[in-house]
């Protein structure tokens, strides 16, 4: 089945609809809906809108947190390996 997503031009957008945000994040629409409570968004009646700048900041924060966790995990593994050498 072909991917029906169209490229989203973020240059002039202030907000995205969930389907567009899913395409930008590279996840399925269903996954985006599951993530929605954790994503920056607001509703205008029935319409869900995701601010582009807030989504970028959210993704940067998530990436930085994952980097910190990986660094802490690597440090702990290194510490444990050194304890085996003794």
Secondary structure, DSSP 8 states (H G I E B T S, - for coil): ----------TT-SEE-HHHHHHHHT--HHHHHHHGGGS--EEETTEEEEEHHHHHHHHHHHHHHHHHHHHHHHHHHHHHHHHHH-
